[in-house]
Amino acid sequence: MSDTTDTAPASRPAEEPVLIAENLIAGYVPDVNILNGCSLTLYDGELVGIIGPNGAGKSTLIKAMFGLVSISEGQVRLRGKDITNLEGHELVSLGVGYVPQVRNIFPSLTIEENLEMGLYLRPSRWKERYAFVADLFPLLKDRAKQRAGSLSGGERQMVAMGRALMMDPEVLFLDEPSAGLSPANQDEVFRRIAEINDAGISIVMVEQNARICLQISDRGYVLDQGRNAYTGTGEDLLNDPKVIELYLGTLAKAM
């Protein structure tokens, strides 16, 4: 478990990954790399968590895969198609969704209008996709005419995730979904993420709450200094003495 070799889960050894990122080198300015050879594999139906210390490159990895940070070396493939450095709108049309950590809703618009913005590339599917999202998040339907800016932090995250789901993605990137939320709202958001995954959407989630992230993840990656430090199942990482000591702290020892 403690090495960084990516292998298919034992339950699906012959399956081809839906998403592969290989040896990514990337940064925000030329010649200053945040990622120094990161790799990640995502299989159909998986929830993969990314944890690590501050500055490890966790959010940068998701942003690079979604075309928001330029990749200078390495490759990202979606079902075998090279999507390296494609722009966000191109990736959305290919079935990749992204929920950023901040500025992830339009506060002056209603909940319904936010969801409409998520379907701007395929407005003809409004009825079908709205029904799907409303089933996952009944609150969004019940308060559809409410301004998004008046919602709580947890409710805003539901709007942001709902908007990303409007385009029917097969892969969803989540960047720090629990950031800034109260413990109660964090628990609610994590429950919703598990429900999205149960609906068949493969998820890559960067999360500051490492313990809960690994609890709900099929597999996890620990990044350090822009490199893969440890990989394994969520359960294995939760119980690995080195991961506990270096990255999870005493809180994980109670698990």
Buried (B, 14 or more C-beta within 10 A) or exposed (E): BBEBEBEEBEEEEEEEBBBBBBBBBBBEEEEEBBBBBBBBBBBBBBBBBBBBBEEBBBBBBBBBBBBBBBBBBBBBBBBEEEBBBBEBEEBBEBBBBBBBBEEBBBEEBBBBBBBBEBBEEBEEBEEEBBEBBBEBBEBBBEBBEBBBEEBEBBBBBBBBBBBBBBBBBBBBBBBBBBBBBEEEBBBBBBEBBBEBBEEEBBBBBBBBBBBBBBBBBBBBBBBBEBBBBBBBBBBBBBBBEEBBEBBBEEEBEEE
